[in-house]
Amino acid sequence: MVDSGHRTCPVTKLPLSPCSPLIPNYALRSLIDSFTPSVTAATSTVRKTNKTSLPPSEDPRFLFSSLSYPASAAALSTLHRLVKDEPAFRRLLADSGAASILLRHASSTDSPDLQDISLRTLLYLSLDGDDVRVGLVADGALDYLSCAITSGGPNAALAATTLTSLAVVEVNKCTIGAHPSAITALCALLMSGKERECREATTALFEICKFPGNRRRAVRAGAVHAPYSQAMAPRGLYRFSVCFAKCKEGRDTMVSVDGFVRVLAGILREGTTRGMEHALLVLNLVCSENVNLCWEAKKEGVREICFVLVEKDHEKIARNALALARTLEKRGGGSFGPNGLIAKDAADADDLNAMADFGKLEVAFNDEYYSTYGHVEKLAHEISRVSRQLKVLKSSCGRYLESGTETLSEEILGKMGAPPKSDVPIISANELAEADGFLFGFPTRFGMMAAQFKAFLDSTGGLWRTQQLAGKPAGIFYSTGSQGGGQETTP
């Protein structure tokens, strides 16, 4: 605003000194532009009128009236420069209908230079807001962009980037998925393109496949085969495999891909942190349904890699590695060893015992309960005893809830015939943050938990606000003294 001659502070209304050392704040300028389009347009007009030699070809009215197909390189270059530098001009261009001429040039392979300028102009235009993105799709942008992607080359990468920008809007994701050639063209570019083309196609598919219905379409178009068919895949190519692994068609297709496990095992050995995280998750999802892949993963040394990754400080990698190791052992057959893993033979048992001694795979699982007559307490002690025998849990002892949550007085409890409380340690809500998981026990009556336990759960609000309980597994057990019902509850 200072560049346009405004010398008054918009907050204090005080005049600014002529030599005020102000630093341009582009984020603030963008915010002001979005809320004051009229001021922006006026500023743009002032900036232009101050120029003594403004070419007539840069007048928006002249540009839009003279623009036709095929357009000259000079006209398209002027459009590109104005769209890039002037937000107000983007709105004028979007409302003028001239975008249709840019779209026709975007699909024309006869002049790669004009195609490049048109695609760049469309990309900047699509950044003006969701209304413009929806309008471009309504103008038939998907047909022209799909044609540009199919043509291949650097301009195909630009077209894929523009398609990614359009796919940011949820309604456009559905429209792109229903288009007969958009996803197919991206998958073909992913299979045959160079590194940049593959990277842009991957980003576009990842954005489009955030809509679950598009995942099956992408699988049928060959998106699953593309990453694993290339010996040198670009960085980040496998991140959207997680989307496909979450649908059954994607998992079934991954099973049929030659070298699928070998490629992911290579990522676990030499990949980036994000690549390891995704590879572990994909392998766990696929191997949980296919025994043959479990044995193939073992042959590739995935299980040993998981043992190493469990020790990493990265929380997600360690958690995914532990889950995959258990999946491989349970699906691969054998007998249970320490920590819930399975030993296939004596050598495996030795390995698992060594890991148990190291203590990295042990889990601190707390057993919290409330018991009035002692029935739930007996269940809690039995669960703790079995857990210690199986060596599944590092510490699993029955613990009463904090005594302050008791809602009945000693007199009432005495009239009810409730026995005195045992000497089991009492737990407070804040101690839940120290455990890796929980087993909650309580008496029920016709599907409702005891009021004492409800009061205890209500006291954990501070832990949830700070995310100290997020992601921790929990289970429940319960009992009742009635003969007419109440044997169930809803967690």
C-alpha positions, -999 to +999 in steps of 0.1 A: +000+000+000+030+023+006+040+018-030+007+033-041+011+065-022-007+057+011+013+074+039-011+068+068-009+038+093-042+018+088-042+010+126-032+042+144-042+066+116-010+085+122+011+098+092+042+078+083+076+095+078+087+099+042+117+076+048+100+050+069+121+017+069+092-006+061+098-042+050+073-055+024+050-081+040+037-102+012+015-124+034-002-093+047-006-079+012-022-112+002-046-110+031-055-074+024-061-083-013-085-111-004-107-089+018-105-057-002-107-066-039-120-031-048-089-015-032-067-039-049-082-032-083-079+005-077-043+001-066-036-019-097-052+008-118-032+036-101+000+016-106-007+013-143-018+049-149+014+061-133+033+045-161+038+070-189+041+044-217+014+018-211+011-003-243-025-007-255-020-044-257-019-046-218-053-031-214-076-059-201-105-048-223-082-048-254-067-082-245-100-100-240-116-085-271-086-093-293-079-128-279-089-156-302-077-191-312-050-195-322-035-166-301-001-151-306+028-158-284+030-121-274-007-121-263-003-153-242+029-140-227+012-108-216-017-128-201+007-150-182+026-120-168-005-102-157-021-133-142+011-140-123+016-104-109-020-090-106-046-108-084-073-085-097-065-094-133-070-131-124-106-124-114-112-104-146-098-133-167-119-159-149-150-138-155-143-130-191-145-165-206-110-162-221-100-193-201-115-214-229-089-202-253-061-210-229-076-245-225-076-251-262-039-241-264-031-263-234-042-294-253-025-284-286+008-302-292+015-284-325+032-255-306+049-267-274+059-231-265+023-218-266+011-249-248+037-243-220+026-206-216-011-216-215-006-243-189+014-220-167-013-193-170-040-218-161-020-229-131-017-194-117-054-188-125-064-219-106-047-206-075-072-177-072-097-198-052-122-227-051-147-208-073-122-205-101-112-242-098-148-253-100-154-229-129-125-243-149-137-278-145-172-267-156-155-252-187-142-286-197-107-283-183-105-320-176-107-329-214-079-305-223-057-314-194-061-351-200-050-346-236-020-326-225-010-353-200-014-380-226+010-361-249+039-366-224+070-345-220+076-315-197+042-300-206+025-331-193+041-324-159+026-289-159-008-303-168-006-328-140+003-300-116-027-280-128-049-310-123-036-313-087-046-277-081-081-284-094-084-316-073-080-296-040-118-290-041-137-320-029-164-318-056-137-317-082-123-349-069-155-367-076-157-351-111-121-360-120-127-396-108-158-399-130-139-385-161-132-413-186-096-405-192-082-383-164-070-410-140-060-433-169-038-405-184-021-399-150-014-436-146+001-438-181+023-408-173+034-426-141+044-457-161+063-440-189+073-405-177+106-393-165+113-383-129+096-350-129+065-363-148+063-393-124+065-370-094+038-347-106+015-376-116+021-391-082+011-359-064-020-356-086-031-392-079-024-389-042-047-358-041-074-374-062-074-407-043-081-389-010-117-395-022-122-433-014-143-439-046-114-429-068-090-455-054-107-484-072-106-465-104-069-458-100-062-495-092-080-506-124-060-481-144-027-496-132-016-471-105-005-500-082+018-516-108+035-484-118+057-477-087+071-513-085+078-517-122+105-490-121+140-499-110+147-463-099+116-447-086+116-410-077+114-399-042+080-401-025+065-423-052+052-449-027+033-426-004+000-431-022+004-469-020-010-465+015-043-453+000-045-483-023-036-507+005-067-495+024-090-508-002-095-545-010-089-542-047-057-524-041-044-551-017-054-579-041-035-561-070-004-556-048-003-594-042+000-600-080+028-574-085+062-591-092+088-579-067+063-560-045+079-572-012+114-569-025+110-532-034+094-524-001+121-543+018+147-522-001+129-490+012+131-504+047+169-508+044+178-476+026+147-454+023+139-421+040+121-419+073+087-412+055+094-440+031+100-465+059+068-454+077+047-460+045+064-492+036+058-507+070+022-497+070+016-511+034+033-544+042+013-548+074-020-542+056-012-566+028+005-593+048-024-595+072-045-611+045-019-632+026+002-659+042+024-663+011+034-627+013+043-632+049+068-660+040+082-639+011+087-610+035+106-633+059+128-644+031+136-608+023+147-602+059+117-579+067+113-595+102+149-588+112+146-553+099+115-548+120+135-558+151+160-531+143+134-505+135+115-511+168+145-496+186+144-464+166+134-432+184+108-425+157+074-433+173+055-441+141+082-463+126+087-482+159+049-488+162+045-498+126+075-521+128+062-538+159+028-543+143+043-558+111+066-581+131+036-596+150+016-599+117+044-618+100+047-642+129+010-648+135+002-652+098+034-673+091+025-700+117+044-712+147+040-710+185+039-680+207+071-667+222+079-638+245+060-605+240+032-621+220+055-629+190+057-664+175+087-686+173+088-708+142+117-729+154+143-730+181+165-704+164+135-681+162+127-687+199+163-677+208+160-645+188+127-636+204+141-644+239+170-621+232+146-593+222+126-599+253+157-597+275+166-564+258+131-552+268+123-532+237+091-550+228+076-551+263+044-532+268+032-516+300-005-524+302-024-512+333-055-530+346-078-505+362-111-515+377-138-506+402-154-533+422-182-531+448-187-567+458-153-581+446-165-598+414-147-575+391-116-576+413-114-614+409-116-610+371-088-583+372-065-605+393-071-635+369-064-614+339-031-602+355-021-637+364-026-650+329-008-620+314+022-625+336+024-662+326+023-654+289+048-626+294+027-605+271+026-575+295+055-559+314+033-549+343-003-559+347-017-556+382-052-550+393-056-514+406-085-497+422-096-463+410-088-433+430-108-434+462-122-400+457-144-413+428-164-434+453-199-419+452-214-440+481-207-434+517-193-460+541-227-463+558-245-471+525-218-496+515-222-513+548-260-516+544-254-530+509-232-557+523-202-546+503-169-561+516-141-538+527-117-527+500-086-547+495-050-533+497-046-532+459-028-500+449-050-470+441-046-453+408-053-417+399-063-404+365-029-387+359-011-421+361-028-433+330-003-413+309+025-436+320+009-468+305+010-481+269-025-495+271-054-502+295-079-528+306-109-512+323-132-533+346-165-523+362-198-537+373-228-531+350-266-530+353-286-533+321-258-521+299-247-491+321-214-489+338-210-479+375-213-443+384-179-444+402-163-454+369-181-427+350-167-402+375-132-415+370-134-412+332-148-377+335-116-368+355-094-377+325-104-346+305-070-329+310-052-359+296-073-359+264-067-322+259-030-327+259-032-359+237-015-381+264-040-409+258-043-406+220-034-438+201-033-461+232-052-494+229-079-502+256-102-531+265-130-536+290-143-564+312-174-563+334-197-584+356-231-582+372-248-597+402-283-598+388-299-629+372-323-610+350-300-592+326-272-566+325-247-590+311-236-567+283-224-531+279-215-508+251-179-494+252 
